[in-house]
Amino acid sequence: MSPFQNHCPHLDSVGEITKEDLMQKSHGTCQDCKVRGPNLWACLENRCSYVGCGESQVDHSTIHSQETKHYLTVNLTTLRVWCYACSKEVFLDRKLGTHPSLPHVRPLHQTQENSVQDFKIPSSTTLKTPLVAVFDDLDIEVEEEDELKARGLTGLKNIGNTCYMNAALQALSNCPPLTQFFLDCGGLARTDKKPAICKSYLKLMTELWHKSRPGSVVPTTLFQGIKTVNPTFRGYSQQDAQEFLRCLMDLLHEELKEQVMEVEEDPQTITTEETMEEDKSQSDVDFQSCESCSSSDKAENENGSKGFSEDNNETTMLIQDDENNSEMSKDWQKEKMCNKINKVNSEGELDKDRDSVSEAVDLNNQETVKVQIHSRASAQSASSPKRKKQHKKYRSVISDIFDGTIISSVQCLTCDRVSVTLETFQDLSLPIPGKEDLAKLHSSSHPTSIVKAGSCGEAYAPQGWIAFFMEYVKRFVVSCVPSWFWGPVVTLQDCLAAFFARDELKGDNMYSCEKCKKLRNGVKFCKVQKFPEILCIHLKRFRHELMFSTKISTHVSFPLEGLDLQPFLAKDSPVQIVTYDLLSVICHHGTASSGHYIAYCRNNLNNLWYEFDDQSVTEVSESTVQNAEAYVLFYRKSSEEAQKERRRISNLLNIMEPSLLQFYISRQWLNKFKTFAEPGPISNNDFLCIHGGVPPRKAGYIEDLVLMLPQNIWDNLYSRYGGGPAVNHLYICHTCQIEAEKIEKRRKTELEIFIRLNRAFQEEDSPATFYCISMQWFREWESFVKGKDGDPPGPIDNTKIAVTKCGNVMLRQGADSGQISEETWNFLQSIYGGGPEVILRPPVVHVDPDSLQAEEKIEVETRSL
């Protein structure tokens, strides 16, 4: 398959050059540090002969480009060309002949900036013709060359105590759904948000998984971008690999997220008795309050406190640009506090409004955190009619792959009232149970056991007869030796069982029942409503006490294949596949304060295990992996049926039946089909508007979004997975184009008027009044007028910054607010409405004329003296 031609405006600056010239330069050295190849980079600017090292060394080639504005450079080992200005790979067929075949690597395209100043509505009514899908687009092909030298075995150099980052990146790199998205759908890594982590990650993945891979690379660009957002990772001290993973995945989600509008009908209210009866059937299921990386805050406040990094002085808002990084860092730290979901305290936080709202939850007398509640039960009365609601949601490749859902229930043991919530998680933080906890979990007669009846309990189903025999021998040996010698024998199933064990709410941890209006004894339990495609499990090996951290070195055994999660699945869950295979393990060696991180990863192309220790990559045995001290594990849904279906469809594509119709299909969904065990229904809405056409803002890169399928392939996919809609013709939506032009005109007008009014307000010496405005609402409005959010904000909401005292509305102390002039307030309020008005009047100092005259007389006398 020949790749489509992308257009780089800097190609005209390329001088005459041949492959022979490049081959000769490849035997040279970097002109700055004199290091030899491989992977030197040659500048392609006309009459420039510079050769510099890449990221695997000091990256002098990038420095040369920044200093000279020479944007095009070619890798002298792979002959791949990169444009620094466009941040994309380009091809020089007209000068160098046919470039090397690059299956699994899509050309990148220039990012369209959506700022107010350079936003353009496409004037052309024609679209580029998308490519026709080929075998590589439907299945991961393993070539003979890959078996000899598998891709993805590139090390990462340590740049100062960054083994935690290297191990985390290698573990993520060996998650096929995520890596294939960046390799096959790289053109979708578009963002106008700084520091553009998705582009740095894309470049890193293409280097790690290219056929002509180097021995190691340096992830400098990605690391620098993360440090600008999160100050935790600045400096050269050792950091936590799990925290780095959460930070990176959150940043990727923020940059790649797309809005999804869903119109849902409100279900009829489930009465308390019905809810109680429904959940009583699950009350036998043990549950312990969980601590997980909740991604629900992503949907809760997508337009929350974010920094902005435009450099246009004339569009200066209330937030100054030089405060961007600190603001983003503070917001990131606040969001991280949302990642802890602990025991329900005596105030009973889970019994809240069951609509899709955010609630402040005080957990276990600790800091207040926010939990997004997505419950199917409505807060309306049973007699109220159904009505349609529009829910503003966001999704990304990160949420598609890693997000799961836990259904939590708390039951009052006095009135039997049950409150239910759905909580989104991105990883499960599992406790490592001690000897007493294990005794309770393994006791079939214990009242909080997961399974009331049965011999061993389904939570401890053996993973094959060999594993059963080994586990039996291990427990027998341990039972004959004092526990202080061996320590407790813990399996991953034990940790999961402890995580989902029922939690009794009594004593200091009693449940505040809203129906009883009193503190009552209760029980909390949960199950998984939806398991993610890739399950990230974090073993809590560090116990934090005061200013000290201690490490739990207990060995936790885990299966490489066939992890059965059926015992922890809710009965009404639509999930069908609950068996997982291990992809990668991050291990921590050393103490809590110092140690070293490495990763063990299964290569998806040859199915062999490798140890990634910074720049060193070594093949290891399965027993080496199983004996590792696991800290973070990545498990992937296992499905032989999905693999057979991919092979069947790929074989059909090779038949090439004559087709009268061609169908267009989403590249993102094809990536799911290629890598997911459960890809779900076909979804073409990522390149279509609500009117069925192509949105104008996506018209310029439609070939990155769509592939063309013959009719027989479409028919097979549609009959198997459903979804859609079916698309035979692509066109730019005229309705959306008109609406976009109106919105753009509105943005420009509101922005210009605000700047003019705010400039006049800043020039006033002593304003008589200040009008306060909620910064949360203002950020949403600012995001809209700067083109970062397509939808305007709702009415001004000052309720969170206002407090009423003695009938007067006053500014709440410590409120997140800004100050604007009366004219600016009237301008915004006339457009958006809302309120209430929060006015500050500076105190007026009254000066006595006699005292002023006396002071002047004294001053005159002083001067005369």
N, C-alpha and C positions, 0 to 999 in steps of 0.2 A: 504494500500500500504506500503510495507516495504521499507525503504529508502536504496539506494545503499550504499555499504561500502566504505568509504574513508580511505585513508592510512595515518596515522601519524607516523613518524619515532620515536616519543618519547613514544609510547605505551609500548615499552619494559621496560621502567623504572617504570611502575606501579607495586606496590606491591600487595600482596593478600589482597582483601577486599571484604566484603559482604554488601548487602543492610542493614542488621541488624546493622552493624558497623556504616554505614552512618546515619541511623535513630537515633542511640544513640548520635552521634556527633551533630545532628541537634538540640538537646535539650540543648546544651552547649552554650558557649559564645566565642567571639573573644578573642584570647589569648593575644592581645595587648591592646585593649581598653575596654574589658569586656562587650561589647554590646551583647545583645541577638538577636536571629533570629527574623523574617525569613530571608532567603537569606544569610546565612553564607556560606563560601566556604571552602572546605577541600582539602588540598594538597594530591595528589595521588602518590607522589614520594615514592619509596620503603623505608620503615623504617622511614617515616616522618609522624608525627601525627598532623601537624599544622592545626589550624582552624582560619580563619580570616574573617573580615567583607568585604562586597562588596561595589559597588559604591553608594549604598543607604546610606552608612555611610562614613568612612574614606578611604575605599578600601585598608585595610591592606593586603588582599590576593594578590593584585597586587604587593605591596611593597615586600612581602615575596618572590614572584616569581622572581622579579628583583634581589634581594640580594642573593638568594640561587641557582638560575638557575633551580629551580623546575618548570617545564612548565605546567604540567597537574593539573587541579583543577576541583572540582565538586561542583555544587550548591546543598546544602543540602536540599533545598526546592523542586526544580524541578528535581534533579538528572541529570541535563544536564552538560556535560563535555566540558571544554574549554581548548585549548592549546595556551598558550601565544606566544610560538615560531612560531607556524604555523599560528597564528591569525585565528583560525577556530574552529568550533565545531566538536568534535569527539565522537564516540560511543564505549562503552565498553561491547558489547554483550557477549563476551567470558568470562567476569568476573562478570558482574552484571545481566545477563539475558537480556530479551527484554526491551529496553528503552521505556519510555512513548511515546504514539502516538503523533506526532507533525505535524498535517496538517497545511499547509500554511507556514511551516518553512523548508527550504532546508538546508542540511548540507553544510558547507563551505569547501573550498579546499585551499590548500596552494598556495600562489601566486608564479607564476614563475617569477623570476627576470630576466629582459632582459638586464642586464649589459653586457659589453663586456667580462668581466672575466668569468662569469658563464653561458653564453648562450650555450645551447646544442641543437643540431639537433637530433630529435628522431631517433634512429636507428631501432626501432621496426616498422614493417609494419602492425601491428594489432591495432585495436581500441577497447576501452571498449564498450560494448553494452549499448546503452542508455535505459532509463526506458520507459515503456509503459505508455501513458497518462491515467489518471483516472479522475473520476468525479471532484475532487478538482482542477484539472488543467484547467478545462473549465468553471467553475462557482464558485462564492463565496458562499459556503454552510453555512447556518445559522443553527447551531445545538441548541437543547433545552438548553444545558448548556450555550451557548452564550446568549440566551435570559434571563437567570437568572443572569448571570455575564458576561456582554459583555467584550470582550478584547479591549485594547486600552484606558482604563480608568486609566492609571497610571500617577501620577503626577511627576513633575520635581522639585527637590529641588533648592532653590535659593542659589547660592554660592557667593553672593556679588553683589547686583544690577544687577542680570542677568534675571530679569523678562522679559525684551525685548527678550532675547534668548529663554526662556522657552515658551513664547507665540508664537513665530515664529515657533519653533520646533513642538509644538502641532498642529498648523495650517497645517504645511506640513505633519505631521504624519497622519492627517485625509484627505489626498488626496489619495484615493484608488489606482489610477494608479501608483503613485510613491512608496507607501508603499508596494503594492503587488509585485512590481518589486524586492524590496530588500528581501521580505519574500520568494517569489517563485523562484527568479533568483539570490539568494545571491551569488552563485558561480561566477557570472559575475562581482562582485565588486572586480576587480583585478587592481592593479596599482603598478608601481614602483616609482611613484612620491611621494615625501614627502609633507605634513605629513600624507598621506593616509586617507583623510577625509571620503572617501566612506566606508572604513572598520569600522571606528568609528561610522558612521551613521548606518551602517548595524547592528552593535552590539546593538546600542540604540533601533532600531526598533524591533529587536527580543525580547528585554526586555519589551518594551512597549506593544507588541501585543501577548505575550505568555499567554497561558491559566492560568498558575500558576504565574500570574504577581504579583509583590510586590505592596505596596501602592504607592511608589514613588522611583525614582532612581536619581542619580546625573550624569549629562552629562559631567563629568570631562574630559574624553579623547577627546571628540569632541571639547569642548571649548578650551582646551589647543592647539589642532592642529590648530584651526582657529587663535588663538592669535599669533602663530609663524609666520603665513603668513601675517596677517593684524594687525599692531600695534594699530589701532583704538580701538580694543576691549581689549587691555591690561589695567590693572588697575581695579579699582572697581567703576568707574563712570557709570552713566546711559547712554545707547546708543540708537540709533534708530532701531526699530524692522525691518523696511523696508530695511535699509542698511545692516543689518545682513542677511536678506533673500537673497538679491542680492549677497552678498559675498559668502554665503554657496552654493547657486545654481551655481554660476560661478565656484567654486572649484570642486563641484561634476561633472559639465560638463567637466572640464579640465581633471579630472582623469578617467572618464568613456567614453570619446569621442572615436569614431572609424572613420577611414577615409572611405569616400564613393567616389568612382571614377565614375563620370558620363560622358558619351560621348554624347554630344549634337550637333545637327546641327544648325548652325547660321541661324536664320530666315532672310527673306528679309527685307531690311530697310523700315521702315514706314516713308513716307515723312512727312514733316511738316504739310502740309494741311490735310493729312489723320489723323495724330495724333491730330490735332486741332479739326477736325470734330468728331473724336471718343470721345474726352474728352469734347467737347462742350455739349454732351448729359449729362455729369455729372457736368457741370458747375453750374447747379441749386442746386447741393448738397452742403450744407454749410460745411465749413472746417475751423478749427483753427489749427495753428501749434501746434504740440504735444510735450509733454515731456514724454519720455518713457524710460524704461530700455532696451536699444538696445543691443541685443545679436549678432548683425551682426559683431561686432569686433571679435567674436569667429572664424568666417570663414576668416576674413580679414588677421589675422596674427597669425596663430596657433603656429608658431615657433618663435614668437617674443621674447621680452626680458624676459626670464625666468631664474629663479635661478636653480642651480644644487646642489645636496647634497651628492654626492659620497664622500667617505672618503679615497679614494686610493691616497696616496701621490705621487705615480709614475705617475699618470695620471693627474696631476695638469695642468689645462689649464690657459688661460689668466684671467679667472674669478676664484678668490680664493673662497674656500668653506665657509670660515667664513663670506663671504659677501652675502651668499645665501638669508638669510631671508630679509636683507635690500633691495636686488635687487627685490625679489618677491614682497615685500611691495610697493616699488616704482612703479613697473609695475602694481600692482593691483590698486593703486591710479590713475595711468594714464588711465587704462581701465575704471575706474568709471567715468572719465570725458567724456567718450563716451556715457554716459547714458542720456545726456541732449540734446534733440532735440527741439530747440526753434524756434522763428520766423525767417523767411528768412530776412537777412538784405539787405542793399542797394546794395550789391555787387552781389546778385543773385547766391547763391551757388548751387541751385538744378539743374541749367542748365549746366550739366556736361556731360562728355562722358558716353554713356548709356551702356557701357560694364560692366562686373563684375569687377570693380576696386574700390579702396579705394580713397576717395577724402578728402582733408583737407577743412573743412567748417568753415568759420568765421561767427558765429551766433550772430546777434543782438549786434555787437560790444563787444562781450564777448570773453572768451577764445576760442582758436581754438580747435575744436573737430573733430573726424573722423566719417564718416557715410559710411557704406557699402551700395553700390548701386547695387541692383539686378534687372535690367530692362530687359524686353523681347525685347525691341527695340535694334537693332544693330547699331553701328556707321559706318558700311560699306556703300558703295554706293549701290543704288538699283540694279545696273547692275552686282555687284560682285557675283560670284557663291557661292553656299552653301559649307561650309567646316566644318569638324568635329573638335571639341575642347574638350580637357579633362579639367574638372574643379575639382580642389582638394577641396573637402568639408568634413566637419566633422559633425557627429551627435552623440547624446547620448540620454539616457532616459530623461534627462532634456529638451533637445531641442524638443524631440518627444512630450512631454506633454505640455510645457509652451510656445513654440515659435509660434508667429503669425506674420502676414505680413500686413503692411499698404501701400496702394498705394497713393502716394502724387503727386499732379499736381499743377503747377504754370503757370498761363496764363497772357501774356502781353495784356493789354487792348488797346494797339495801333495797334500791328500787329497780334494779336490773336495767337501768337506762344505759344505752350504749351510744357513744359518739365515735364517728368514723372519719378518718381523713386519708387522703392519698398524698404521699410525699415522694417527690422525685429525687433520685440519687444518681450520682455519677461514679461512685465507688462505695464499697462496703468496708468500713473499718471494724474489723473483728477483734474481740478480746481473746487473749490466750488463757483458757481456764486453768486454774490450779488444781491440786489434788482433790480438795473438797468439792469443787465445782464438778470435776469429772465424775466423782462418786455419785452425785445427784443426777447428772445427765445419764449415766449408764444404769441407774436404778430404774427398773421397769415399774416398781411400786411407788416411786416418788410422785407426789401429786402434781409437780410441775414438769413431769416428763413430757417430751414431745408426743409420744405415742402412748396412749393409755393401755392398750392391749397389744399382744404380740411378744415374740421371744426377745429379739434384739432391737426391734424398732426400725422403721423404714429409713430413719435418718442415718442409720449405720449399715445400710446395705453394702455388702462387700463388692469391691471393684474387681470381680473375677476370683477364681478359686485360689490362684497363687497369692493374691493380695490378702485373701481371707486367711490362708494358712500362715503367711508371714506375720500378719497382725496377731493371730492366736499365739504363735510362738513368742512374739515380742512381749505380749501381755503376761504370758506364763512366766517368762524369765524375770520380768520386772516384779511380778508378785512374789518371787522367791528371794529378791534382793532388797535391802532397805531402800526406802524412797530417797534418802539423802544421797545415796550413791548414784542412782540412775536419774532421779528426777522423774516427774510425771511423763507418761507417753501420751502425746497429744496428736490428733489427726486434724486435718482441715475440716472434716465433718464435725468434729468436736467443737471447733471454733464457730462454725455456722450454727450448730445447735445451741451454743451458749448465746450467740447473737439473737436468735429467734426465740429463746426460752421465755416463758411467761413471766411477767414481772408483777409481783404483788405490791400494791400501793397501800401501805399501812404504816402506823407509827408516825415518825416525822415526815413520812412521804405519802400521807393520806391524800385522797382524791377529793377535790372540791366539786361536788355534784350540783349542777345548776338546777336540777329538778328538786332535790332535797334541800337545797340552799344551805348545806352544811358540809363539813369535812367528813368523808365516808371512806371506809375501806373499799378498795377497788382492785381491779386486775387489768393489766395492759398486755395486749398480744398483737402480733402482726404476722403477715405473710407477704409474699411477693406477688404483685398483680401482673407485672411485666418485667421479665428478665431482658437485659440489653443484649445486643449482638455480641459485644465483647464485655465481659464482666471483669472489672478491676477490683481486686481484693487487697486490702491493706491490713497487715497483721500489726496490732498495736504492741510493738516490742519495747516502747519507751514509756516509763512511768514517771510523770512529772510531779515532784513534791517540793513545794516552796521554790527555792532557787536551784534545786538539784534535779538531775535526770538519771534514772537507773535503767539499765537495759535488761529485758527478759530474754535470756539466752535459750529458753526451752526449744528443743527441736520440734517442729511441726511437720509431720509427714503429709505429703500431698500427692494426688495421682497425676500422672502425665496425660492420661486419657480417661475418658468416661466418668468425669465428675457428675454425679447424679444430684440434681437440685429439686427433684420432684417433691420431696417431703416439705419443702419450704414454699411451695406454690399455692396460691389461693385457689379454692375449689372452682370459683366462677371465672378464673383467668382464661383468656383466649389463647394463651401461649401453648404451643404444641411441642416445641423442642426445648428440653431442659437438660440435655447432656452436653457437657463442655469438655474440650481438649485444651491442654496447656499450650500457650504461645511463648511466654517469656516469664522470667523470674528476676527480680532485682534483689540482690543480697547485700546485707550490711555486715561488715567484719569490723571488729574492734569494740570500743566502748561507746557510751552514749555521747561523750564529748569529742572523741576522735575515732576515726576508723576509715574504712575504705569501702566504696561501693563498686560492685561489678554486676553484670547482667548475663544470664543464660537465656539464649533465644533459639527457637526452632526455626530454621530456614524454610520458608514456604516452598522453595523450588526443589530442594533435594531431601527435605524432611529430616535433616540431620541437626544435632544440637551443637551450639558453639558458645564459647565463653568470650564475652566482650569486656576486656579489662583495659579501659582507655584505648590506646592505639593498637593494642595487641588483640588479635582474634585467633582463637584456637578451637579446633574441634574437640568435643568432649563426649563421654558416654552418657547414657541415660541415668546410670547409677550415680554419676557425679552430680547430675542435676537434682536427683531425688534426695541426696544427702546435704544439699545446700541449706543454709540458714535463711529461709525465705523472708522477705520483708514486704514486697509488693508482687502480686501475681496477676497475670493477664490470661484469662480463659476465653476461648472462642466457641460459639455454638457449633456443634458437630452434626452434620447431616449428609449421609451418603446419597440420599434422594436428591438433594440440591446439586451435588456433583454430577450425578447421572443426568439430571435435567440440563445442565450446562453443556455436557458433552453431546446430548441429543440435539439441542438447538444449534450448536456449532457445526455438527455434521450436516444438518439441514442447510446451513448457509453455504456449504461447499457444493451442494447440488445445483444451485443457481437455476431454479425453475423460472421460465419466462413469466414476467409479472406485468400486468397492465397498470397497477397502482403501486406507488411508493408511499411508505408511511414514515413519519418523523417521530422520533422517540427521544426522551431525555437522556443525555449522557450520564447524569447523576443516577438515574434509575438503572441504567445498564451497568454502572459500577456496582450497584447493590446486587443485581442479578449475578454478576461475576464473582462477588466476594461474600455475600451474605448467605446465611443458612435459610433465613426467612426474609426475602426482599420485599414482600408485601405487594399490594396492587401497583400497577403501572401508574406513575404520576408524571404527567406532562405539564403540570401547572407551574413548574419552575421556569418555563420559557413562554408561557401564555398569560395573557391578562384575563380579566373576568369576562371580556367580550369575545374571547376566542382568538385574538390576534397576538402579534408580538409587541410587547411594550416598547415604545420608542427608545428608552434608555438601554434596552438590551439588543437593539437592532444591529449595532455596530459589531457585536461579537456573537452573533447567533450561531456561527459555526462551532463555537466553544460549548454551546449548550445542547446541540442537537446532532443526532446521527440519522441517516436514512436507512430504512429497512425494506427489503422486498416483502411482498404481500404474504408469502407463505410463512415467513418468520414472524411477522406481526400477528397473523392468525393464531399461530401456536402459542405465542406469549400471551396474547389477550385471552385466549380460551383457558389458559392455565392460571393466570394471575388476576385477570380483570383489570379494573381501573380505567385509565385513559386521561383525557378524551382522545379519540382517534383523530389524527391530523394528517391530511393529504396536501394541504396548501399553506404556505407561510406568507404572511403579509403583515406590514406594520399597521397597527390599529389606529385608524383615523380619529376615533373618539378619544382614545388615550392621548393622542398627539395634541388635540385641541385642549384637553384638560391639562396636559403638562405645560402648554404655553400659558394658560391662565394662571396656573399655580406658580410658574416661574415669574410671571409679571407681578403677582401678589407678593411673592418673596422679596423681590427687588424693591417694591414700593414700601413695604413695611420696614425693611432694613434701612433704606435711605432716610425715611422719616424718623426712625428711632435714633439713628446716628446724629441727625441734625438736632433733635430735641435734647439728646443726652449731652451733646457738645455745648449747647446753650446752658444746660443745667450745671455743667462743670465750670463754666465761666462765671457763674454767680458767686459773689463774695460771701453773702450771708443770706441764704434762702430762708424764707419765713416758715416753710413747711417742707417736710420730707414724707413721701409716700413709700411705704414698705411693700415689697412684693416677694412672694415665695420663690426662693432660688430653684426649688424643684420644678415649679411650673416654668420659670424663666429659662431653665436649661432646655426644657422641651421645646419652648418657642424658639430659642436660639438654634437648636438643632434643626428645626424646620426651616427657618429663614436662610440658614447656611447650606441647605440642601442635603443635610445628613439624614433627615427623616422625611419621608414622603408625605406624611399626614400632619396637618396643623394640630396644635394642642387643643384640649377642651377649654372650658371656661377657666378663668383665673381662680385658683384655689388657695386662699390665704388662711384656711381654717387651722393649718398646722403651725402657723406662726403667730396666730392671734389668741388673746385671752381676754375675757370680759370681766372687768372689775367695777363694781358700783354702777353698772349700766353702761360703762364706757369700754370700747374696744381698744386694747392696748397690745403692744408688741410683747410676745412671750420672751422671757429671758433666755438667751442662748439660742434663739431661733435661727434657722438657716434662711436668712433673708437678705435682700439688697435694697438700696435706697434709690428712688427715681423722683423726678419732678412731678408736680401736679399735672402739667401738660402731657408728660409721657404716660402717666397713669390714665388720664382721660382718653388718650389715643388708643392704648391697648384695651382698655375696658369697653370702649365703643365698638371694638371689633369682636372681642371674645366674651365680654360680660363677666359675670362672676364677682367674687369679692371674698370677705368683706374689706372695706377700706380700713387700713391701718396707718394712722397719721402720727408722725412725730413732729412736735413743735419745739425748736430749741428755746431754752429759757432766755428771756429778754432782760438784760441788765439795765436797771433804771439809775441814772447818774444825777445826783443833786446838783443843780446849777451853782449854788453857793460854794459847795465843796470844790467843784471844778474850777471856779474863779480863784479860790484860795490856793489851789495847787499851781495854777498858772502864775500867781503872784510870787509864790515861793520859788518857782523855777526861774523867774526873771531876776530875783534877788540873788539867787545862787550863781547865775551867770555873771552878774556884776561883780561879785566877790572873786 
